[in-house]
Every structure is written in C-alpha cells, then in structure tokens.
Amino acid sequence: MRPRLFPLGGAFLAALALLLVLSGADTIRAGTFSPVLKVTVADPKPEANSDFTTDFNVPKGDVNFAAVISFIPKHWGITPGKDIPIGAVVGNLASKATLGLINSACNTGLPVAFTMLNASTDPAVTVPYVDKDNNGIGDVYEDKDKNGLKDGIEKYPDFITRLLKDANGKPLQPLRRAAGTTSVAAGVNVLLQFLIFAPGTVISAALPHDVDLGYPSVTLLLDTGDPAAVPAPGHITDFCTPLTSSNTSFGISKDNPDTKSVNEGGKVLSANPKDAKYTFTTIALGQRDADNDGFENDLDTCPVTRNKGDSRIPGDGDADTDGLDAACDPNDGQTNSDEDGDGYLNRGDNCPLVANGQDQDNQKDTDNDSIGDACDPKPNEADAQGKLVSAQVTADVTIGGGTGTPDYPSGFGPGGGGGGGGGSNTLIIVIVVVAAIVVVGGGAALWMRRRRA
C-alpha cells in the first residue's frame, strides 16, 4: 500500500483549480475533487447532550483526498478527554473504501467499522506503534496487562509525538483523543484516531487556525506520516474513489463491554450550544495529477504520461494485466507484475519502472507528490508534478429555533470544559482504512504513497 499521507504545501486555501470532469472509461480527462459534507444532530435542543453524525463522501471518479481537517464550531460544549474514563465508548464510524488488492484494478469495495474509545492524551507515557517485542503484533495492538484495553488506548502512540509538534518542537497535546482498532484485508490491523485540539491551535503553519473556525480535528490512520516509519510492500496497492464515511459522536458515553471492572457509561461528552445557527467547516485537498489525465499520481502507474486506459477498470489499456498502463509499459504483451524487480508490485510502487525498494532510499519521496525520487523529474518540487486541488465545504446546523446569538452551553466556555465526560466529538471524517490518512505538522499534511498494509 502507498505510504504516507497528504502533501499540503503552497496556499492551503488556494482557488480551486479549473479541471474538467472525469466522465467514463472511454474519455479520460482531468479529474475533479468535489467532496460532500453533511452534519446531523440527533437532538437539536439547546444544551442537549446529543449524538451527532458527520458524513463525508468523495464521489466516484474524483481524485482522492490528500488532506482533510475539520472544525467543530467554537461554541460547542466539548468535555476534555482527561475527565472521562479511558476506554469509554464515545462514538463509531462506518466507512466504505474502494481499493486495489494485490496489483488489481482499484475497484474492490471494502466496508470498515470502528468503535471509538476515549484514549490517553499524555505524550509523556507512550507506546511504540511498531512490533518492538518481535511477537508479530504491533505494540499498540497488544493488551499486555490483560485488562480489556489495547495498549494504544491506555498509552499515547509514540509516532504522534513525531508528527504533531508546536513551534518549539514539543509534542502538541490534544484536548482529547478517540481511538479504535479493527482488522481488514487478510488480518491487517488498523488503528484509527481522532485528535481534537482547542480553537486556535496551530496544527501546521500551512493550515488555517482562526479561533472563530472552532476546534480543529485531526485524523490519523495507522502510523502514516511517521518520519521514522519504514515503507514495506503490502496487499493493498491502491486506494481510490468513491469513498464514503459516516462518523457518529456520542453526547453521552457508553459502557465498554471489554472492560469488566468498571462501567464507563453515562459521562457527558458534549453539549449543544445555545439557540442559534452554527457552521461546521471541512477543508480538504485533492491529490496531485501530474499528467492531467484524471488519475491522481498515487493511483497512476504512468504518472507523467497520459494513460491509454482507465486505471479503475481491470485490463483497460493494460493488455497483459500486470498493472502498468500501455502508455509506459515496456512490453504490454508480456506480464510482469513487478517490472523493476524491487519487491513492490507495479501498482504498489511509486516508481514501477525504476528499482527503489531495496536500500535506505526505499520508496523515498522527498516532495511528497506520490512519485518516488528515483523517477520524479523534479523530486524537490511537489507542484511541478500536479497542483493540489482545494475544496472548502460547510454544513449549517440549527440549534433550537435558530434565532438567537451563538453562545456556549451552561458549564462550558472557550476551549472546552464542563463536567463529567470526554471522548470523540470529532468531525474528522474520512477514513477508509488501509489507506492512511493523517494531517501532519511541519508545514504539510501529507498523503504519501506506498506504505505497509
């Protein structure tokens, strides 16, 4: 699977590029990026401890997203995670990803579900994501003390401290964190996390951080984006659209049936604001398309040469069905699923024609444009290999009659607070598993190609 996430770069709110619509297998044109956002509050009464559901979808044929950051209105009542029991059930997420498995076309739908638990936000007590004890299981997925909670719930995954830092290089500490795990695609463990920060927090210099936007929410999938992670070949070689996700955040926590000694239910997680109208905002970037043929670099095995076929259709423009489009296949009459012999299948290799999977430069992609340095015409200039397409989508929610002035619910104020609860009120949506989504610091949110899965 393609490693790491999201190149952000340049002006994050740049005008949406004028791209033509991708419309069918026979006519390949530049792709669009038109995500859709919907927010539904189960009980819209002022100050109710209501569940709310966020749907974020990217239509079929669009380029996939490169980065997503969402904002919960600043007047929403958000209880800090430290005020609820670790392991309390705080929400759930259901998503359907479109994947390419083992070098096949990107046309396999995979439904994925997560139960989200309140998790530690203490960056001083960490657990490795990788398998440090060499028992075949990443340390975050283990339950070493056998109390019903995985170690990645009770402790802070160490890679987050490398991803999210403040201006002084110190780890950013979220207001709360929700985490869930599941297993997909032949037993691959997946960790999904939602991190919510106080309004005005600078996640990255390239990302908006206006206090009036509200609480920035960040989604982390697997350990994607970790600068210390080592890419490795995997079963999932493509991730594309359509993508659907539905994230429900509970207003009151539920008991975790896996923990026997404590009842974590009944804690206040969030409260609706006062009677007024409120706006949820999501800012997203679509992936780069270097040759402007409608297939993002991460999906396109001929990223700098316009394809002859449709990458999403088995065998289209690929007579030998080895994953390389005829536009750049040295011999489209002879099947070779790993054309450069570097251990990465063609559709899971960011340089399918140039070996780059053997040494310290394994799948190296300096400018994070989903084209490896070994074959990138300009490896230090991401924008030279296609522009990021930006989209800002909003969803208005009416609380009560919607006629009042926006204000905090009783017991809450700027930056969260209030009693009794915590958990995932996050609006970071997205997520398909196995793909790897993360908004990272360091001036960029990165969607990087070819990761382990």
Beta strands, then each sheet from edge to edge (+ up, - down):
strand 1: 36-41
strand 2: 52-58
strand 3: 65-72
strand 4: 77-78
strand 5: 89-101
strand 6: 108-119
strand 7: 126-127
strand 8: 156-157
strand 9: 176-184
strand 10: 188-196
strand 11: 215-221
strand 12: 236-254
strand 13: 270-271
strand 14: 276-286
strand 15: 389-399
sheet 1: 1+ 2- 12+ 5- 6+ 9- 10+ 11- 3+ 14- 15+
sheet 2: 4+ 13-
sheet 3: 7+ 8+
end
